[in-house]
Amino acid sequence: MIGKEVTGEKPVPLAKVLEILEKQKKRGELEYGQRLTYDYAQKFAKLDIKKAEELIGELLKLEKIREHQAVALVDLMPERKEDVELIFAKERTKLEENDIKKILELINKFRK
C-alpha cells in the first residue's frame, strides 16, 4: 500500500476487513501485512458482513453508542456484563445497567 493516499478513516468490522482483503486477493497477491490481517480476520470475524452491518445499525440506535464502539462490540461479541464494561472502560461514555442489558440482548439475537 506504499504510495496510497489516505482520504479518510472509518471504523469497520472484521467482516468488512475480510471482504476488502478477499477482493484484493482476487486482484493479486496480498502484501505481508495484508496477509497477516487477512489471516486474523478469518480467524476472529464472528459474523458475516450482512449481519455485522445490521448489528452495528441496531447498536447505533442506542443513544450512548458511537460508531467505533459499535464496531468493537460487533468484533468482540461480548457475552457478559463485565466484557461490555471492559470495552467502555476508557471511554467517557458511562453505561447504566439497562444499557448494558440492551446491548447484550441485541448481540445475543445475532450470535451464531
Summary of the structure (lengths in Angstrom):
residues: 112
radius of gyration: 15.6
end to end distance: 34.0
largest distance: 48.1
contacts: 286
relative contact order: 0.14
helix: 62%
strand: 0%
